[in-house]
């Protein structure tokens, strides 16, 4: 596919991990939801990045990351290296990964979010 000067390339606004980004026209005049407000506050304060780092650490500590890596390697070995895409792995691993996050990790993150919300008076 050749791209000519001045020609725009359309890039999809979605990924496997998040829903499509709404168009700006759709957002005008619409009040943000509580979830959107919380997300904005988490990002603005830097707390979201701290929570993400905590999650990464906890998932490594409990062996979750190694478990997911092993599942990926087993799938690649079974299907053959040239017959597997990243999207294949994401679709295979995502449900298993989400279901296998330890309850203690979920509880710790939830408590940190609650503490943040109380301190932000939301």
CORSULSUL-V612052 format. One record per residue. SS is DSSP state (H for helix, E for strand, L for the rest). OMEGA is omega as a letter, one per 20 degrees, with the letter a starting at -180 (* if undefined). Layout:
SS_OMEGA / SS_OMEGA
//
This chain:
L_r / L_r / L_a / L_a / L_r / L_a / L_r / L_r / L_r / L_r / L_a / L_a / L_a / L_r / L_a / L_a / L_r / L_a / L_r / L_r / L_a / L_r / L_a / H_a / H_r / H_a / H_a / L_r / L_a / L_r / L_r / L_r / L_r / H_r / H_r / H_r / H_r / H_a / H_r / H_a / H_r / H_a / H_a / H_a / H_a / L_a / H_a / H_r / H_r / H_r / H_r / H_r / H_r / H_r / H_r / H_a / H_a / H_a / H_r / H_a / H_a / L_r / L_a / H_a / H_r / H_r / H_r / H_r / H_r / H_r / H_r / H_a / H_r / H_r / H_r / H_a / H_a / H_a / H_a / L_a / H_a / H_a / H_a / L_r / L_r / H_r / H_r / H_a / H_a / H_a / H_r / H_a / H_a / H_a / H_a / H_a / H_a / H_a / H_a / L_r / L_a / L_r / H_a / H_r / H_r / H_a / H_r / H_r / H_r / H_r / H_r / H_r / H_r / H_r / H_r / H_a / H_r / H_a / H_r / L_r / L_r / L_*
//
